[in-house]
């Protein structure tokens, strides 16, 4: 089975993607390959940050790799927190602090429309591809649910009466921003593998 690095230390994200890539690739995390460097995310777009992370791993460790960057974009906050979603309330990157700040910023706002957007950068043999996934929804007035991570307890996807944190991982993966982006990635990798096998 081919090895593929997912440029993350986040066990939640790794588990979500492993479920989607099951049996197709041996998925390794940054921890698995011994990468404990602080990879700077200095781009002002999700795509840019994903590429920075993927290029770092490819250049320093030599693996085929994909990296993602995800942002929560809230309409009434002008698209914030966006690329700063993980560190919205400070460099400590605590989800509870980020949620508290978000709800505080939205207090009194009637427009709670928001979307999660994920951008994935894939590098195989130094060739690069980008995949994206978006899910529309709104921010709730209070956290609900204990599943998921990040802003999941306050994000209710469009057409549902529950937050991401109230869904099972299987249900969330079927509609989530990361699920949609990873699905595009999986389809691309599957097609690529089939063409390589035919060539061999």
N, C-alpha and C positions, 0 to 999 in steps of 0.2 A: 504494500500500500504506500502511495506517495506521501511524503511528509509535507505539511503546509503549516506555517507559523501564523497564528492570529496574534498580532502585536498588542497584547493586553495582559495585565496582571489580574484583571477583574474576573473573579470566578463565576459571577452571575452571567456576565456576557459570554464567557467561554462555554458555559453549560448550555445557554440558549443556542449558540451556533453549532455546538457539537450535536445537538438533537436534530438540527437541520441538515448537517453534513454526514450524519451517521453512515458508516460503512463505505464512504466514498474516499475519504482521506484520513490519514493519521494527523489529527489536529494537535499542534503544540502551542503552548503559551510562552510568553517572554520568560516566565519563571522556569519552564521546562528547558529552555536553551541557555539558561544562566545569564540572561540579560537583565541587569538591575540598574541600568543607566537611566537617568532622568532625561527622557527624550523631550526636547523643547517643542511646544505647540505654539509657534509664533505667527502662523498665518492668520489672515482675517476672514478666511472662509473655512467651512467644514472640509471641502475637497482638499484645500491646501494643507490642513493639519493631518488629514489621513495620508496624503502623499509623503509628508515629512517623516511620519512614523514608519511607513512601509520602506521608504528609501534607506532610513537609518539601519533597520534590521538587515536588509538585503546587502548593504555595503559593508557592515561590520560583522555579520554572521554568515552570510552567503546562502541563506535559505530562501526558497520561494515563500512569499509572505503576503498577507493582506492586513490592512489596518482600517479602523473605522473612526469616524468622529461623528458625534450625535449632538444635535442642539434642539432645545425647546424654543420655539418662536411664538411669542404672544403678541397678537395684533395691537392691543391697546398700549403695549409697552414698546411699540416701534420695532418689533421683531426680537426684542431682548427676552431672555438672556443670550440666545443664539450660541455663538462659539464660546461664550463664557459660562455656559450652563453648569459645568462641573464645579467651577470656582466662583459662582455668582455671589455667594455670601463671604468669600474669602479663600485664601490659598489652602485652608485645611480641607476643602472639598467635602464637607459633611452634608449629606442629603437633607437631614433635619433642618440645618441652618438655611440651606438653599430654599426649601419649601416655605419656611417661616418668612423669609424675605420676600418671596414671590407673592404669597398671600397678603402680606402687608402692602406691597406695591399695588396690588389689585383691589384693595379695599375701597369700596365706593364706586368701582368701575362696573358699568353695566355690560360692556363687551368683554366676555371671557374667552373668545375664540382663540385657539392656539393650534399649533401643529408640532409634531415631532418629525425631525428630518435626520436621516442617516446617510452619510456618504462613505463608501468603501473604496479604497485604493488597493488594487491587486498588482503584484509584480511577480512575473514568472520569466526566468531567463532574461531579466532586465527589460522585458516588455511591460508596459503599464496600461492598466484599464481602470475605469471608474464606474461605479454602480451606485444608484441612489434609491432611497425609499422614503415615502412620506405618508403620514397618517394624520388626518384632520380630527379635531375634537375641541374640547373646552376645559378650562380649569375649574375645578369644583371649589366650593367655599371652605371645605375642610378635608383633611386627609381621610381616606377610607381604604381598608384592606391591608394585608400584611405580606402579600406576594411581591415579586419584582424588586425593583430598586430605584434609586434616583427619584425622579418626579412622579413615578407611577401612581402613588397614592392620591395625587391631586389631578391626574389627567384622565378624563372620560372620553373615549373615542366616539366619533360621530356614529349615531345609530345604536348606541348601547346605553344602558342605564347604570352601568358599573364602571369603576376605574380600572386601569391596567392592574393595579395591586389587588383587585378582587377577582382577577381571572387566573385560571391555571396557566402554566407556562405554555402548554400546547395551544390553548385558545389565544393567548396573547401573540405567540409566534405566527399564528395564521393570519393576523391582521396588522401586526406592528410594523413600524418604520424599519427596524433592523431586520425583521422577518422578511419584509418585501425586498430590501436591498440584498440580503443574503440569498434569497430565492433567485434573484437575477445572477448572483455570483455562482450559485450551485448549478444553475442551468448552463451558464457559460463553461464552467469547469467540466461538466458532464459531456457537453458537446465536444469540447477540446480533447478530452480523454478518448472519446469514440473515434475522432479523426486520427489521433496519434496511434491508436491500436490498429486501425485500418492500414495506416502507413507502414507499421511494423510487419 
